[in-house]
Amino acid sequence: HVQLVESGGGSVQAGGSLRLSCVASTYAYSSNFMTWFRQAPGKEREGVAGIFINGNKLYAESVKGRFTISRDNAKNTVYLQMNSLKPEDTAMYYCAADLRGTWRSPDGYTYWGQGTQVTVS
């Protein structure tokens, strides 16, 4: 059983904060790399933050200094703390696991959650 379940989305005003959670099955959580993606209507899905199994992190330039990715191994959970949110952050946010290519390419991942909506006004 391989599962990723996102939660924590919602509607906030510009400048506000949200923390997203991705609870992963044991197999998915043990993968080499896990990434938060986002996709707005009419736009490509883009990787925004990723974390290696050893805790090392990568960020898209657009979110550096505002978003923080982390993981809690005891809970099989990856988090995305989002601060100073902007309207352009509005999107469906997904977590993905099992990197097989370039970290920001959706085609490089085997497993996906169903997403959680973030709306910034």
PAVOLO-132799 format. One record per residue (C-alpha): residue number from 1; chain; residue in three letters; z, x, y. Coordinates in pm, whole numbers, always signed. Example, Ala and Ser with C-alpha at 12.3 -4.5 7.8 and 13.67 -1.06 7.14 Angstrom:
! PAVOLO-132799
+-----+--------+--------+--------+--------+--------+
| num | chaine | residu |     up |   east |  north |
+-----+--------+--------+--------+--------+--------+
|   1 |      A |    ALA |   +780 |  +1230 |   -450 |
|   2 |      A |    SER |   +714 |  +1367 |   -106 |
+-----+--------+--------+--------+--------+--------+
This chain:
! PAVOLO-132799
+-----+--------+--------+--------+--------+--------+
| num | chaine | residu |     up |   east |  north |
+-----+--------+--------+--------+--------+--------+
|   1 |      A |    HIS |     +0 |     +0 |     +0 |
|   2 |      A |    VAL |   -114 |   +150 |   +332 |
|   3 |      A |    GLN |     -6 |    -31 |   +646 |
|   4 |      A |    LEU |    +28 |    +31 |  +1019 |
|   5 |      A |    VAL |   +197 |   -235 |  +1235 |
|   6 |      A |    GLU |   +201 |   -208 |  +1614 |
|   7 |      A |    SER |   +441 |   -387 |  +1846 |
|   8 |      A |    GLY |   +580 |   -366 |  +2199 |
|   9 |      A |    GLY |   +284 |   -480 |  +2404 |
|  10 |      A |    GLY |   +312 |   -725 |  +2688 |
|  11 |      A |    SER |   +233 |   -796 |  +3051 |
|  12 |      A |    VAL |   +375 |   -580 |  +3328 |
|  13 |      A |    GLN |   +316 |   -511 |  +3694 |
|  14 |      A |    ALA |   +152 |   -189 |  +3806 |
|  15 |      A |    GLY |   +408 |    +90 |  +3806 |
|  16 |      A |    GLY |   +604 |    -61 |  +3520 |
|  17 |      A |    SER |   +676 |    +71 |  +3173 |
|  18 |      A |    LEU |   +633 |    -30 |  +2811 |
|  19 |      A |    ARG |   +717 |   +134 |  +2481 |
|  20 |      A |    LEU |   +486 |    +71 |  +2189 |
|  21 |      A |    SER |   +590 |   +117 |  +1827 |
|  22 |      A |    CYS |   +382 |   +177 |  +1517 |
|  23 |      A |    VAL |   +567 |   +133 |  +1189 |
|  24 |      A |    ALA |   +374 |   +300 |   +911 |
|  25 |      A |    SER |   +378 |   +287 |   +536 |
|  26 |      A |    THR |   +501 |   +603 |   +370 |
|  27 |      A |    TYR |   +152 |   +721 |   +281 |
|  28 |      A |    ALA |    +12 |   +660 |   +629 |
|  29 |      A |    TYR |   +310 |   +821 |   +798 |
|  30 |      A |    SER |   +279 |  +1134 |   +585 |
|  31 |      A |    SER |    -79 |  +1194 |   +702 |
|  32 |      A |    ASN |   -167 |  +1503 |   +902 |
|  33 |      A |    PHE |   -206 |  +1331 |  +1238 |
|  34 |      A |    MET |   -143 |   +992 |  +1395 |
|  35 |      A |    THR |   -302 |   +866 |  +1714 |
|  36 |      A |    TRP |   -270 |   +586 |  +1965 |
|  37 |      A |    PHE |   -608 |   +444 |  +2067 |
|  38 |      A |    ARG |   -691 |   +178 |  +2321 |
|  39 |      A |    GLN |   -990 |    -44 |  +2379 |
|  40 |      A |    ALA |  -1065 |   -268 |  +2675 |
|  41 |      A |    PRO |  -1331 |   -541 |  +2659 |
|  42 |      A |    GLY |  -1678 |   -392 |  +2692 |
|  43 |      A |    LYS |  -1553 |    -35 |  +2662 |
|  44 |      A |    GLU |  -1541 |   +221 |  +2386 |
|  45 |      A |    ARG |  -1227 |   +277 |  +2187 |
|  46 |      A |    GLU |  -1059 |   +592 |  +2317 |
|  47 |      A |    GLY |   -781 |   +808 |  +2183 |
|  48 |      A |    VAL |   -498 |   +846 |  +2432 |
|  49 |      A |    ALA |   -226 |  +1038 |  +2245 |
|  50 |      A |    GLY |   -179 |  +1194 |  +1905 |
|  51 |      A |    ILE |    +98 |  +1364 |  +1714 |
|  52 |      A |    PHE |    +91 |  +1604 |  +1420 |
|  53 |      A |    ILE |   +326 |  +1576 |  +1129 |
|  54 |      A |    ASN |   +511 |  +1880 |  +1267 |
|  55 |      A |    GLY |   +564 |  +1705 |  +1601 |
|  56 |      A |    ASN |   +302 |  +1885 |  +1810 |
|  57 |      A |    LYS |   +125 |  +1653 |  +2053 |
|  58 |      A |    LEU |   -211 |  +1600 |  +2218 |
|  59 |      A |    TYR |   -295 |  +1376 |  +2515 |
|  60 |      A |    ALA |   -603 |  +1247 |  +2688 |
|  61 |      A |    GLU |   -626 |  +1378 |  +3042 |
|  62 |      A |    SER |   -604 |  +1026 |  +3185 |
|  63 |      A |    VAL |   -250 |   +972 |  +3054 |
|  64 |      A |    LYS |    -93 |  +1317 |  +3086 |
|  65 |      A |    GLY |   +232 |  +1299 |  +3278 |
|  66 |      A |    ARG |   +260 |   +923 |  +3229 |
|  67 |      A |    PHE |   +258 |   +863 |  +2852 |
|  68 |      A |    THR |   +473 |  +1030 |  +2587 |
|  69 |      A |    ILE |   +411 |  +1011 |  +2213 |
|  70 |      A |    SER |   +695 |  +1072 |  +1970 |
|  71 |      A |    ARG |   +793 |  +1005 |  +1610 |
|  72 |      A |    ASP |  +1106 |   +912 |  +1421 |
|  73 |      A |    ASN |  +1072 |  +1032 |  +1065 |
|  74 |      A |    ALA |  +1375 |   +836 |   +947 |
|  75 |      A |    LYS |  +1203 |   +513 |  +1050 |
|  76 |      A |    ASN |   +841 |   +604 |   +971 |
|  77 |      A |    THR |   +762 |   +509 |  +1329 |
|  78 |      A |    VAL |   +542 |   +656 |  +1601 |
|  79 |      A |    TYR |   +614 |   +555 |  +1960 |
|  80 |      A |    LEU |   +415 |   +556 |  +2280 |
|  81 |      A |    GLN |   +627 |   +548 |  +2594 |
|  82 |      A |    MET |   +405 |   +438 |  +2883 |
|  83 |      A |    ASN |   +530 |   +486 |  +3238 |
|  84 |      A |    SER |   +366 |   +438 |  +3577 |
|  85 |      A |    LEU |   +125 |   +191 |  +3426 |
|  86 |      A |    LYS |   -199 |   +115 |  +3606 |
|  87 |      A |    PRO |   -437 |   -181 |  +3578 |
|  88 |      A |    GLU |   -688 |    +49 |  +3411 |
|  89 |      A |    ASP |   -441 |    +94 |  +3125 |
|  90 |      A |    THR |   -500 |   -269 |  +3026 |
|  91 |      A |    ALA |   -633 |   -271 |  +2670 |
|  92 |      A |    MET |   -560 |   -346 |  +2311 |
|  93 |      A |    TYR |   -363 |    -52 |  +2175 |
|  94 |      A |    TYR |   -402 |    +58 |  +1813 |
|  95 |      A |    CYS |   -243 |   +321 |  +1597 |
|  96 |      A |    ALA |   -449 |   +514 |  +1346 |
|  97 |      A |    ALA |   -372 |   +762 |  +1071 |
|  98 |      A |    ASP |   -534 |  +1018 |   +844 |
|  99 |      A |    LEU |   -746 |  +1233 |  +1072 |
| 100 |      A |    ARG |  -1064 |  +1370 |   +919 |
| 101 |      A |    GLY |  -1254 |  +1478 |  +1230 |
| 102 |      A |    THR |  -1219 |  +1510 |  +1606 |
| 103 |      A |    TRP |   -888 |  +1360 |  +1709 |
| 104 |      A |    ARG |  -1024 |  +1126 |  +1976 |
| 105 |      A |    SER |  -1306 |   +986 |  +1763 |
| 106 |      A |    PRO |  -1230 |   +650 |  +1597 |
| 107 |      A |    ASP |  -1464 |   +746 |  +1312 |
| 108 |      A |    GLY |  -1225 |  +1025 |  +1216 |
| 109 |      A |    TYR |   -947 |   +796 |  +1091 |
| 110 |      A |    THR |   -903 |   +611 |   +766 |
| 111 |      A |    TYR |   -620 |   +368 |   +847 |
| 112 |      A |    TRP |   -573 |   +131 |  +1142 |
| 113 |      A |    GLY |   -325 |   -126 |  +1262 |
| 114 |      A |    GLN |   -419 |   -464 |  +1407 |
| 115 |      A |    GLY |   -329 |   -372 |  +1764 |
| 116 |      A |    THR |    -93 |   -485 |  +2038 |
| 117 |      A |    GLN |   -211 |   -606 |  +2378 |
| 118 |      A |    VAL |   -106 |   -433 |  +2700 |
| 119 |      A |    THR |   -188 |   -604 |  +3029 |
| 120 |      A |    VAL |   -113 |   -443 |  +3366 |
| 121 |      A |    SER |   -167 |   -644 |  +3684 |
+-----+--------+--------+--------+--------+--------+
